[in-house]
């Protein structure tokens, strides 16, 4: 038997919360920009076919950005999550759970 409540414990942000954030951000251009950056990276990462995770530049960059736990610079995932009130670690776990066993590759600098 599957316990749905345990699945919800790992969810970083519920769809209804995201919608509330978008509605509440009407007056803040920075807030909307942060949401757009986060949404775009998640969209690219979650829609990529497994082969594209290693070969597609946009997918590699999105994955590197999403899973860089150390970066604290403006517009890093950590910075955006802190400013939006999202727990970045939980978000990463949920995204990784959706792509288990697929390695992340970084582009050479």
C-alpha positions as CSV (number, residue, x, y, z in Angstrom):
1,X,0.0,0.0,0.0
2,X,1.4,3.4,-1.0
3,X,1.2,6.3,1.5
4,X,0.6,9.5,-0.4
5,X,1.3,11.6,2.7
6,X,5.0,10.5,2.6
7,X,5.3,11.7,-1.0
8,X,4.0,15.2,0.0
9,X,6.6,15.5,2.8
10,X,9.3,15.8,0.1
11,X,7.5,18.4,-2.0
12,X,9.3,21.7,-1.8
13,X,6.4,23.7,-3.1
14,X,2.8,22.7,-3.9
15,X,1.2,23.9,-7.2
16,X,-1.3,26.0,-5.3
17,X,1.6,27.8,-3.4
18,X,3.3,28.6,-6.7
19,X,0.1,30.1,-8.1
20,X,-0.3,32.1,-4.9
21,X,3.3,33.4,-5.3
22,X,2.6,34.5,-8.9
23,X,-0.6,36.3,-7.9
24,X,1.1,38.0,-5.0
25,X,4.1,39.1,-7.1
26,X,2.1,41.4,-9.4
27,X,3.9,44.5,-8.2
28,X,7.4,43.1,-7.9
29,X,9.4,42.7,-11.1
30,X,12.2,41.1,-9.2
31,X,9.9,38.5,-7.6
32,X,8.4,37.7,-11.0
33,X,11.8,37.4,-12.6
34,X,13.0,35.0,-9.9
35,X,9.9,32.8,-10.4
36,X,10.4,32.8,-14.2
37,X,14.1,31.8,-13.8
38,X,13.1,28.9,-11.5
39,X,10.2,27.8,-13.6
40,X,12.3,27.8,-16.8
41,X,15.1,25.7,-15.2
42,X,12.6,23.2,-13.8
43,X,10.7,23.0,-17.1
44,X,13.9,22.4,-19.1
45,X,15.2,19.8,-16.6
46,X,11.9,17.9,-16.2
47,X,11.0,17.8,-19.9
48,X,14.4,16.6,-21.2
49,X,14.6,13.1,-22.5
50,X,17.3,11.0,-20.6
51,X,19.7,11.2,-23.6
52,X,19.5,15.0,-23.6
53,X,20.6,15.3,-20.0
54,X,24.1,14.5,-21.1
55,X,24.1,16.1,-24.6
56,X,21.9,19.1,-24.7
57,X,23.5,22.4,-23.6
58,X,20.4,24.0,-22.1
59,X,19.6,20.8,-20.1
60,X,23.2,20.5,-18.9
61,X,23.1,24.2,-17.8
62,X,19.7,23.8,-16.1
63,X,20.8,20.7,-14.3
64,X,24.1,22.3,-13.2
65,X,22.2,25.4,-11.9
66,X,19.5,23.4,-10.1
67,X,21.9,21.0,-8.4
68,X,24.7,23.4,-7.4
69,X,24.3,23.4,-3.6
70,X,27.2,25.7,-2.9
71,X,26.4,28.7,-5.1
72,X,25.1,31.7,-3.0
73,X,25.4,34.4,-5.7
74,X,22.4,36.4,-6.8
75,X,20.2,34.4,-9.0
76,X,21.7,31.0,-8.0
77,X,19.0,28.5,-7.0
78,X,19.9,28.9,-3.3
79,X,19.5,32.7,-3.5
80,X,16.2,32.5,-5.4
81,X,14.8,29.8,-3.1
82,X,15.8,31.9,0.0
83,X,14.1,34.9,-1.4
84,X,10.9,33.0,-2.4
85,X,10.7,31.1,0.8
86,X,11.3,27.7,-0.9
87,X,13.4,25.0,0.7
88,X,16.1,24.4,-2.0
89,X,17.2,21.0,-0.6
90,X,13.7,19.6,-0.8
91,X,13.2,21.0,-4.3
92,X,16.5,19.3,-5.4
93,X,15.5,16.0,-3.8
94,X,12.1,16.1,-5.5
95,X,13.7,16.9,-8.9
96,X,16.3,14.2,-8.4
97,X,13.7,11.7,-7.5
98,X,12.0,12.4,-10.8
99,X,15.3,11.6,-12.6
100,X,16.9,8.9,-10.5
101,X,20.2,7.5,-11.6
102,X,20.9,10.0,-14.3
103,X,24.3,11.6,-13.9
104,X,24.8,15.3,-14.0
105,X,27.6,16.7,-16.3
106,X,29.2,20.1,-16.1
107,X,30.4,21.9,-19.1
108,X,34.1,22.6,-19.2
109,X,34.8,26.2,-18.1
